[in-house]
Amino acid sequence: MSAASTARILVIDEGTTGVRAIIFDEHMSVLEHDYAELRHYHPEPGWVEQDPEDIWQSTSRVVEQALERAGVAPGDLTAVGITNQRATTVVWDRRTGRPVGRAIVWQDTRTAPRVAELAPQWGERVYSRTGWALAPVYSSLSLEWILGNVPEARELAENGNLAFGTVDSWVIHRLTGGARHVISASNASVTGSYDLHENDWYREWLQSLGIPLSVFPEVVDDAGLLGMTDAAVLGAEVPIRSAIADQHSALFAQGCILPGDVKCTHGTGTFLDMNIGTRPVIDTSSGLTCQIAWRFDGETVYSLEGYAGTTGAAVQWLRDGAGVLRDAEESETLARSVPDNGGVFFVPALTGLSAPSWDATARGLIVGITPGTTRGHIARAALEGIVLSVRDFVDTMASVSGAQISSIAADGGASRNDLLLQIQADVLGVDVVRTANTAATAVGAAMLAGLAAGVWSSPEEALATQDIDRAFRPAADTNYRDSLLQRWDRAVERAKGWAG
């Protein structure tokens, strides 16, 4: 693209709590954005659902409003990029395009009993092939549940009329007027259905679950030409140039394009990801996941990940459920009102523990409360709980990858909390660097879409548009760190098995 031309890249950022439309130019400046929250349904304990039609209608609305306020006509868009919450299961009728029931969100734990049942025979096998420890987050298990509990779905599947996808698949299907049923490589690799060694759907596993391959989408690159928007839907035919899972998008946006580079995203959950290069590394004893970070221009890059599913969501619960906070930003003010946690620990296992424990029966725990405990102590314990939930991953990642971690790039909404990042630097003993634009998931999707469209000639050129906001360096002594970690481990043990 010539220097005189002006790029207009529309990114649709499908988060767990909401959907955002952002319009970037070639300097990665935000021209306009719009946001809408998504409704969650909890029909049973541990169940988390969303309405696919609500996802689509909310997406349409924020896209229309962002374009209108920016004064950008759909036909003036250079490209569309998509980034999305991962492993959420959406199924629809191929003939009508209508969803078959609600989407099962990645936080949902309804398949936990099935995990326990399958683990002796399949646990090690699926982990070694898919890169993911067998857990309720597997979309393949959500699919099995749908086929066993929604009569319409089983009939559609048997007749070849059921379509499955993650949120990127669903949005692309709707944007293209039903013309495309695809999933990006990064999203395919987090479904618990994809064989990293064969680069294909894990047929033996899916056959054992009774899931026909006909329901699965075509796997495409994370950047390239994934389809064209339908003019009747968007207002013009625009190339869809990227679709990448949110954490992988943030990894790219943070400049983690070399093996050993690490980022940490603080969102609904907290995710620690490391670029490990062009070969998958699966260590089933580590509790870490191995996945496709992105596939672009004939090359597949892999990553290691450890995550805690409900960290930012736990702060949200303190606001909405417990009424401890007026808003999420107050967590920092309250936490700074006390010198330490006062012996209080908050294990944010609201929907179970993710890696490395993988205990779906664990539940959230606040322990150490005394008559002197204040809201400040609880707020500080919540921030420490976010950091401590991913503490184990740093040493494990270094061991599995062979790369020593000395710096972590931080992003996500909660990364604007200075105290949280200072606690992270202190607890992990590494520098934590925050970029000026903390919405890294959208930035990565925009960069990949722009690279595929020729806006930039290299990842380095795209990444040069980003600035560093602040670096947080370890300031706590080892005695503080060791004492904190020891008591945290005791608290986690008490949270395990609570719902079992």
Secondary structure, 3 states (H helix, E strand, C coil): CCCCCCCCEEEEEECCCEEEEEEECCCCCEEEEEEEECCCECCCCCCCEECHHHHHHHHHHHHHHHHHHHCCCHHHCCEEEEEECCCCEEEEECCCCCECCCEECCCCCCCHHHHHHHHHHHHHHHHHHHCCCCCCCCHHHHHHHHHHHCHHHHHHHHCCCEEEECHHHHHHHHHCCCCCCEEEHHHHCCCCCEECCCCEECHHHHHHHCCCHHHCCEEECCEEEEEECCHHHHCCCCEEEEEEEHHHHHHHHCCCCCCCCEEEEECCCEEEEEEEECCCCCCCCCCCEEEEEEEECCEEEEEEEEEECCCHHHHHHHHHCCCCCCCCCHHHHHHHCCCCCCCCEEECCCCCECCCCCECCCCCEEECCCCCCCHHHHHHHHHHHHHHHCHHHHHHHHHHHCCCCCEEEEECHHHHCHHHHHHHHHHHCCEEEEECCCCHHHHHHHHHHHHHHCCCCCHHHHHCCCCEEEEECCCCCHHHHHHHHHHHHHHHHHHCCCCC
